[in-house]
Amino acid sequence: MRNTFIKIEDVLRMQKERNAINRLKFENIIWTKNNKKIIIAPVVKENWMLCGLNNLDFITSGAYKQKGVKE
């Protein structure tokens, strides 16, 4: 098995970026994919704001793909 080298500086930089995204107000974020705005149904956004998860979880969980979302 080959060793994998991971720079601590890279991990810290990525975490800093993640923290910055999660500090934003969810309702003020315009999500994009391939430089195109993702249209998310208002009900999907409203439900997400009540669930208690963070901004990045909205993407990593796939919640943005719920019915009513147009790409």
N, CA, C and O atoms as a DFTB+ gen file, in Angstrom:
284 C
 N C O
     1  1       0.839      -1.181       0.000
     2  2       0.000       0.000       0.000
     3  2       0.885       1.245       0.000
     4  3       1.844       1.339       0.766
     5  1       0.548       2.200      -0.871
     6  2       1.306       3.456      -0.935
     7  2       0.849       4.427       0.137
     8  3      -0.332       4.493       0.480
     9  1       1.788       5.164       0.650
    10  2       1.457       6.228       1.590
    11  2       0.866       7.409       0.839
    12  3       1.217       7.669      -0.312
    13  1      -0.016       8.104       1.493
    14  2      -0.602       9.318       0.938
    15  2      -0.184      10.483       1.816
    16  3      -0.357      10.449       3.034
    17  1       0.359      11.502       1.198
    18  2       0.771      12.691       1.926
    19  2      -0.342      13.730       1.845
    20  3      -0.851      14.027       0.765
    21  1      -0.708      14.273       2.991
    22  2      -1.724      15.321       3.053
    23  2      -1.129      16.492       3.811
    24  3      -0.644      16.348       4.933
    25  1      -1.176      17.650       3.179
    26  2      -0.631      18.854       3.801
    27  2      -1.624      19.390       4.831
    28  3      -2.783      19.654       4.513
    29  1      -1.159      19.544       6.052
    30  2      -1.997      20.094       7.110
    31  2      -2.488      21.481       6.719
    32  3      -3.621      21.854       7.022
    33  1      -1.636      22.237       6.047
    34  2      -2.023      23.587       5.622
    35  2      -3.248      23.540       4.703
    36  3      -4.118      24.407       4.782
    37  1      -3.314      22.533       3.837
    38  2      -4.467      22.401       2.939
    39  2      -5.741      22.089       3.717
    40  3      -6.802      22.648       3.436
    41  1      -5.630      21.203       4.688
    42  2      -6.794      20.844       5.502
    43  2      -7.300      22.071       6.256
    44  3      -8.504      22.323       6.299
    45  1      -6.390      22.825       6.844
    46  2      -6.781      24.019       7.592
    47  2      -7.402      25.071       6.677
    48  3      -8.361      25.739       7.063
    49  1      -6.861      25.225       5.465
    50  2      -7.420      26.180       4.500
    51  2      -8.838      25.774       4.105
    52  3      -9.744      26.607       4.062
    53  1      -9.019      24.485       3.818
    54  2     -10.353      24.006       3.430
    55  2     -11.356      24.193       4.564
    56  3     -12.501      24.582       4.334
    57  1     -10.918      23.914       5.781
    58  2     -11.825      24.067       6.916
    59  2     -12.194      25.528       7.123
    60  3     -13.327      25.838       7.491
    61  1     -11.247      26.420       6.889
    62  2     -11.527      27.852       7.002
    63  2     -12.581      28.261       5.968
    64  3     -13.486      29.033       6.282
    65  1     -12.469      27.751       4.747
    66  2     -13.453      28.040       3.700
    67  2     -14.819      27.476       4.069
    68  3     -15.837      28.144       3.884
    69  1     -14.849      26.256       4.585
    70  2     -16.117      25.631       4.994
    71  2     -16.783      26.449       6.099
    72  3     -17.990      26.687       6.062
    73  1     -15.994      26.873       7.076
    74  2     -16.534      27.679       8.169
    75  2     -17.117      28.986       7.652
    76  3     -18.170      29.426       8.113
    77  1     -16.434      29.606       6.696
    78  2     -16.920      30.870       6.135
    79  2     -18.267      30.672       5.434
    80  3     -19.168      31.497       5.580
    81  1     -18.404      29.596       4.685
    82  2     -19.670      29.312       3.997
    83  2     -20.775      29.042       5.017
    84  3     -21.903      29.500       4.840
    85  1     -20.467      28.320       6.056
    86  2     -21.485      27.995       7.053
    87  2     -21.898      29.189       7.901
    88  3     -22.963      29.160       8.519
    89  1     -21.084      30.238       7.947
    90  2     -21.443      31.445       8.691
    91  2     -22.387      32.351       7.905
    92  3     -23.003      33.247       8.483
    93  1     -22.508      32.131       6.596
    94  2     -23.401      32.955       5.778
    95  2     -24.851      32.665       6.125
    96  3     -25.190      31.563       6.556
    97  1     -25.708      33.673       5.931
    98  2     -27.141      33.446       6.107
    99  2     -27.625      32.603       4.940
   100  3     -27.436      32.967       3.779
   101  1     -28.244      31.482       5.250
   102  2     -28.689      30.546       4.217
   103  2     -29.566      31.240       3.182
   104  3     -29.412      31.013       1.981
   105  1     -30.477      32.078       3.641
   106  2     -31.421      32.725       2.721
   107  2     -30.745      33.716       1.768
   108  3     -31.362      34.137       0.790
   109  1     -29.505      34.091       2.031
   110  2     -28.786      35.030       1.164
   111  2     -27.854      34.340       0.170
   112  3     -27.211      35.006      -0.642
   113  1     -27.778      33.021       0.229
   114  2     -26.867      32.287      -0.654
   115  2     -27.538      32.013      -1.994
   116  3     -28.681      31.559      -2.044
   117  1     -26.827      32.288      -3.068
   118  2     -27.254      31.896      -4.411
   119  2     -26.326      30.761      -4.811
   120  3     -25.136      30.970      -5.048
   121  1     -26.880      29.563      -4.883
   122  2     -26.088      28.383      -5.226
   123  2     -25.937      28.292      -6.734
   124  3     -26.874      28.582      -7.477
   125  1     -24.756      27.889      -7.185
   126  2     -24.513      27.712      -8.616
   127  2     -23.875      26.350      -8.865
   128  3     -23.229      25.773      -7.991
   129  1     -24.074      25.861     -10.073
   130  2     -23.441      24.617     -10.509
   131  2     -23.052      24.816     -11.960
   132  3     -23.886      25.194     -12.782
   133  1     -21.794      24.567     -12.280
   134  2     -21.273      24.806     -13.634
   135  2     -21.560      26.234     -14.088
   136  3     -21.935      26.474     -15.236
   137  1     -21.375      27.171     -13.167
   138  2     -21.571      28.604     -13.416
   139  2     -23.008      28.977     -13.746
   140  3     -23.249      30.044     -14.310
   141  1     -23.965      28.124     -13.408
   142  2     -25.383      28.428     -13.627
   143  2     -26.094      28.426     -12.284
   144  3     -25.865      27.562     -11.439
   145  1     -26.962      29.414     -12.108
   146  2     -27.733      29.522     -10.878
   147  2     -28.670      28.326     -10.747
   148  3     -29.336      27.936     -11.706
   149  1     -28.709      27.754      -9.558
   150  2     -29.622      26.656      -9.254
   151  2     -30.901      27.273      -8.692
   152  3     -30.859      28.012      -7.708
   153  1     -32.030      26.970      -9.314
   154  2     -33.315      27.466      -8.836
   155  2     -33.850      26.455      -7.821
   156  3     -34.078      25.289      -8.144
   157  1     -34.042      26.922      -6.604
   158  2     -34.506      26.050      -5.525
   159  2     -35.878      26.539      -5.080
   160  3     -36.063      27.719      -4.783
   161  1     -36.827      25.628      -5.036
   162  2     -38.190      25.974      -4.635
   163  2     -38.183      26.601      -3.240
   164  3     -37.486      26.119      -2.347
   165  1     -38.955      27.670      -3.052
   166  2     -39.002      28.325      -1.738
   167  2     -39.311      27.358      -0.593
   168  3     -38.752      27.488       0.496
   169  1     -40.187      26.401      -0.832
   170  2     -40.533      25.456       0.236
   171  2     -39.331      24.605       0.632
   172  3     -39.190      24.246       1.801
   173  1     -38.474      24.282      -0.310
   174  2     -37.266      23.507      -0.004
   175  2     -36.355      24.337       0.893
   176  3     -35.806      23.823       1.868
   177  1     -36.192      25.616       0.568
   178  2     -35.359      26.502       1.388
   179  2     -35.951      26.666       2.787
   180  3     -35.238      26.589       3.788
   181  1     -37.259      26.894       2.842
   182  2     -37.917      27.091       4.138
   183  2     -37.758      25.864       5.023
   184  3     -37.445      25.982       6.208
   185  1     -37.971      24.694       4.451
   186  2     -37.826      23.459       5.224
   187  2     -36.395      23.278       5.714
   188  3     -36.171      22.828       6.839
   189  1     -35.428      23.627       4.871
   190  2     -34.030      23.467       5.257
   191  2     -33.676      24.374       6.431
   192  3     -32.965      23.962       7.347
   193  1     -34.169      25.597       6.400
   194  2     -33.833      26.538       7.469
   195  2     -34.370      26.068       8.820
   196  3     -33.873      26.498       9.861
   197  1     -35.365      25.202       8.817
   198  2     -35.947      24.709      10.064
   199  2     -35.294      23.423      10.570
   200  3     -35.533      23.016      11.707
   201  1     -34.480      22.786       9.746
   202  2     -33.981      21.450      10.106
   203  2     -32.773      21.472      11.037
   204  3     -32.491      20.468      11.690
   205  1     -32.057      22.584      11.114
   206  2     -30.940      22.676      12.044
   207  2     -29.585      22.259      11.500
   208  3     -28.592      22.297      12.227
   209  1     -29.526      21.861      10.231
   210  2     -28.233      21.506       9.641
   211  2     -27.587      22.746       9.031
   212  3     -28.225      23.794       8.930
   213  1     -26.327      22.630       8.626
   214  2     -25.614      23.807       8.138
   215  2     -25.716      23.967       6.618
   216  3     -26.265      23.114       5.921
   217  1     -25.174      25.074       6.129
   218  2     -25.256      25.412       4.702
   219  2     -24.623      24.351       3.812
   220  3     -25.200      23.977       2.790
   221  1     -23.462      23.868       4.181
   222  2     -22.795      22.866       3.348
   223  2     -23.537      21.538       3.341
   224  3     -23.512      20.821       2.342
   225  1     -24.196      21.204       4.442
   226  2     -24.994      19.977       4.479
   227  2     -26.112      20.021       3.438
   228  3     -26.525      18.980       2.926
   229  1     -26.599      21.209       3.129
   230  2     -27.647      21.363       2.113
   231  2     -27.185      20.784       0.785
   232  3     -27.972      20.187       0.050
   233  1     -25.907      20.963       0.483
   234  2     -25.346      20.451      -0.767
   235  2     -24.892      19.002      -0.608
   236  3     -25.255      18.145      -1.414
   237  1     -24.105      18.727       0.420
   238  2     -23.526      17.387       0.556
   239  2     -24.575      16.311       0.815
   240  3     -24.351      15.144       0.492
   241  1     -25.713      16.682       1.391
   242  2     -26.788      15.712       1.629
   243  2     -27.651      15.500       0.392
   244  3     -28.430      14.549       0.325
   245  1     -27.506      16.398      -0.596
   246  2     -28.336      16.308      -1.797
   247  2     -29.689      16.974      -1.632
   248  3     -30.541      16.859      -2.514
   249  1     -29.906      17.666      -0.523
   250  2     -31.203      18.305      -0.268
   251  2     -31.570      19.306      -1.364
   252  3     -32.751      19.517      -1.637
   253  1     -30.581      19.911      -1.982
   254  2     -30.861      20.890      -3.034
   255  2     -31.507      20.250      -4.252
   256  3     -32.047      20.959      -5.101
   257  1     -31.465      18.923      -4.358
   258  2     -32.039      18.212      -5.503
   259  2     -33.507      17.842      -5.296
   260  3     -34.107      17.192      -6.152
   261  1     -34.082      18.246      -4.181
   262  2     -35.467      17.887      -3.896
   263  2     -36.411      18.413      -4.964
   264  3     -36.081      19.336      -5.709
   265  1     -37.584      17.811      -5.022
   266  2     -38.600      18.199      -6.001
   267  2     -38.815      19.709      -5.964
   268  3     -38.870      20.326      -4.900
   269  1     -38.930      20.268      -7.124
   270  2     -39.102      21.704      -7.235
   271  2     -37.813      22.417      -7.571
   272  3     -37.805      23.630      -7.778
   273  1     -36.730      21.679      -7.627
   274  2     -35.431      22.256      -7.946
   275  2     -35.173      22.096      -9.435
   276  3     -35.304      21.004      -9.988
   277  1     -34.801      23.206     -10.080
   278  2     -34.481      23.170     -11.507
   279  2     -33.026      23.557     -11.678
   280  3     -32.572      24.546     -11.102
   281  1     -32.300      22.797     -12.456
   282  2     -30.887      23.129     -12.725
   283  2     -30.755      23.670     -14.125
   284  3     -29.652      24.010     -14.553
